[in-house]
Amino acid sequence: MPENTEPEDINDELPEEGGEQTSPIDQRQLADEAAKRRKELPLLQRIVKHFSKDRAVYRELVINAETLEKRVALLTNGVLDKFEIEHKGENRMVGAIFKGRVQNLEGGLKAAFVDIGQPKNAFLHYWDMLPAANDSQVEFIRDNESAEQKQRKARYQAKDIPQLFPAGSDIVIQVVKDQIGTKGPRSTTNIALPGRYLVLMPFSGACGVSRKIEESSERERLKDILRSLTIPEGMGVIIRTAGEGKQARWFVRDLHMLLKRWQAIVEKINAPDRKPVLLYQEPGLIERTVRDFLTEEVDRILVDNPEDFKLVQDLVGEVSPRSRSRVELYQDPIPVFERYNIERQIEQLFQRRVPLPSGGEIVIDETEALTAIDVNTGGHRGKDGAKDGNFITQANLEAVTEAARQIKLRNLGGLIMIDTIDMKNPKDRKKVFDTLRDAMEDDRAKHQILPISALGVLQMTRQRHTESNTTSMYTACPHCQGRGIVKNPRTVSVEIQRKLLSVIRRLREATSPDKELEINILLHPVNLERIITEDREFFRDLMKSCKVRLGTKPDPTYSIEAFKLFDGAGKELR
């Protein structure tokens, strides 16, 4: 082989041994830092906090606004509990209401495709075009349906959809699932307008209270308030968890605002323009944050942008004037997410391996079909070096608690499988199941959790509204195309050998057998190292037997799997 083909030092091109950083973040340290910040609260707020039911919990809402993106983090005792991100120019469609036109009906899929004026048509199942069944997470206590709605519910079935909504007919739909990958947005005709304390359902007469409000006396009080509200016939209302402890006037005000918003939508629906049109769009990240996250339990709100600080103050003032004092403008030169160790927690959020305080870890793999979460004990062992049953249970409890947190933070949806460490005691298995269920209780996305199977697997489904945070912030590796693996140097070397023999055979058919051929190989330095060391003799024999002069040139920008062959004139040989 030609001289001067030795690769340069490529240590800088290779990842460090061990791969991604998996050292756990000390949550006790985060809690200690949060406790110090808690002491800085105004005296009156500290006194009120001292007598509250969750006085041991300190919550901070941190808003980071930059030119290209806005981020919101909810910290509970310094630990990242909720995280949302919105990029500038992002077309968020979940919650948007459109006046569309049925493009075509697919009987095999039992679905309609609706033109909403977007690049992709909305997908609409037949059963999403019928009146929705009552939500199991809501206790319905008031029937406000009109006679027409009752007749429609009893009369219409999925088989009637082609007659009710033929191709070309206008239809009002709401997007419930954003466009993910090549799939268009999923939609429904069962419209729901969320407010601060209420959800208005213009086409459903069912009224109820969220089952997440568990205290019986409070539920009865809210039921009485719901019965007293003046709701137009045919419309339904659900009291959200944020309404817990609120007086009747707040619900009256929220209902008035929602009805006014719906009236504006109706005016657009009745407009003569028949083109697909956007009727309503959910507000931006900051407005949604104040609406959905801000409760009396949030002790402090930090905003690092003056304009957004003013916006948050105004929004908070509308919801709870006395809470305006909790909104602070962050002016420290250190970035706010760095100052409160949020960046470190976000970095760990996107790692495949998530360490646990005990020394174990969970491994999270997102695939097209499902998300798999594996529980490993790591090097931690029980008494006398053996993994005892008690430790295994504790490790599983720790793992499912962290898994629930990661599921919510990463916005994982669809089918989720958690492979726990085998437990023989049925009581231990139930304890782990109950722990996961309790940890997911505050999740705003609908989910269903099944008990641990005989194989030790926890199965759950979670409603997917948008892409996971990993998918929205990362793209598939151009080297491995998202597989997470690449061919090793030996395999690539063998492929180069095969390609060379094929090219040489073809070139020999068009040239004299005595003519020396010149072929140059462009490849990654790692593969070059393999060729000039372990496979050196083979390539020497190849050059001698085939009368070929081989040249090699390393290129660290190449994929580790890629290589190209060129002739002496620089023409690529395929």
SULCORNOR-V312538 format. One line per field, one symbol per residue. ss: DSSP state (H for helix, E for strand, L for the rest). psi: psi as a letter, one per 30 degrees, with the letter a starting at -180 (. if undefined). burial: I if it has 16 or more other ideal C-beta (glycine too) atoms within 10 Angstrom, else O. A space follows every 50 residues. Layout:
BEGIN
ss: ???
psi: ???
burial: ???
END
This chain:
BEGIN
ss: LLLLLLLLLLHHHLLLLLLLLLLLLLHHHHHHHHHHHHLLLLHHHHHHHH LLLLLLLLEEEEEEELLLEEEEEEEELLEEEEEEEEELLLLLLLLLEEEE EEEEEELLLLEEEEELLLLLLEEEEHHHLLLLLLLLLEEEEEELLLHHHH HHHHHLLHHHHHHHLLLLLEEEEEEEELLELLELLEEELLLLEELLLEEE ELLLLEEEEELLLLLHHHHHHHHHHHHHLLLLLLLEEEELHHHLLLLHHH HHHHHHHHHHHHHHHHHHHLLLLLLLEEEELLLLHHHHHHHHLLLLLLLE EEELLHHHHHHHHHHHHHHLHHHHHHEEELLLLLLHHHHLLHHHHHHHHL LLEEELLLLLEEEEEELLLLEEEEEELLLLLLHHHLLLHHHHHHHHHHHH HHHHHHHHHHLLLEEEEEELLLLLLHHHHHHHHHHHHHHLLLLLLLEEEL LLLLLLEEEEEELLLLLLHHHHHLLLLLLLLLLLLLLLHHHHHHHHHHHH HHHHHHHHHHLLLLLLEEEEEEELHHHHHHHHLLLHHHHHHHHHHHLEEE EEEELLLLLLLLEEEEELLLLEEL
psi: lllhgklljgeffkllkfblkgkkkjfeeeeeeeeeeefflkeeeeeeee glfhffkjkkjkkjjleflkkkkjkjhfkkekklkkkkgkikfkfkkkja kjelkjeefhlkkkjggleklkkjkeffflkklkkfgkjkfkjgkleeee eeefekleffefeeilkfkkkklkkfklkjbfklkkllfikkjkaeflkk jfgkgkkakkffjfkeeeeeeeeeeeffkjkkkfklkkklfffkfkleee eeeeeeeeeeeeeeeeeeefkfkflkkkekkklleeeeeeeeejlffjfk kkkgkeeeeeeeeeeeeeejeffeffkkjkgkfkkefeeggeeeeeefeg lekjlleffalkkkjkleelkkjkkkfbfklakggkjleeeeeeeeeeee eeeeeeeeefhklbkkkjjlkkkekeeeeeeeeeeeeefgegkfkklkkk lklfggkkklkkkjellleeeffllkkfefhgfgllkleeeeeeeeeeee eeeeeeeffflkffkkkkkkkklkeeeeeeegdegeeeeeeeeeeghkjk lkjkjffkkffklkkkaffgkkj.
burial: OOOOOOIOOOOOOOOOOOOOOOOOIOOOOIOOOIOOIIOOIOOOOOOOIO OOOOOOOIIIIIIIIOOOOIIIIIIIIIOIIIIIIIOOOOOIIIIIIIII IIOOIOOOOOIIIIIIOIOOIIIIIIOIIIIIOOIOOIIIIIOIIOOOIO OOOOOOOOOOIOOOIOOOOOIIIIIIIIIIOOOIIIIIIIIIIIIIIIII IIIIIIIIIIOOIOOOOOIOIIIOIIOOIOIOOIIIIIIIOIIIOIOOOI IOOIIOIIIOOIOOIOOOOOOOOOOIOOIIOIOOIIOIIIIOIIOOOIII IIIIIOOIIOIIIOIIOOIOOOIIOIIOOIOOOOOIIOOIIIIOIIOIIO IOIIIIOIOIIIOIOIOOOOIIIIIIIOOOOOOOOOOOOOIIIIIIIIII IIIIIIIIIIIIIIOIIIIIIOIOOOOIIOOIIOIIIOIIOOOOOOIOIO OIOOOIOIOIOIOIIIOIIOIIOOOOOOOOOOOOOIIOIOOIIOOIOOII OOIIOOIOOOOOOOOOIOIIIIIIIIIIOIIOOOIOOOIOOIIOOIOIOI OIOIOOOIIIIIIOIIOOOOOOIO
END
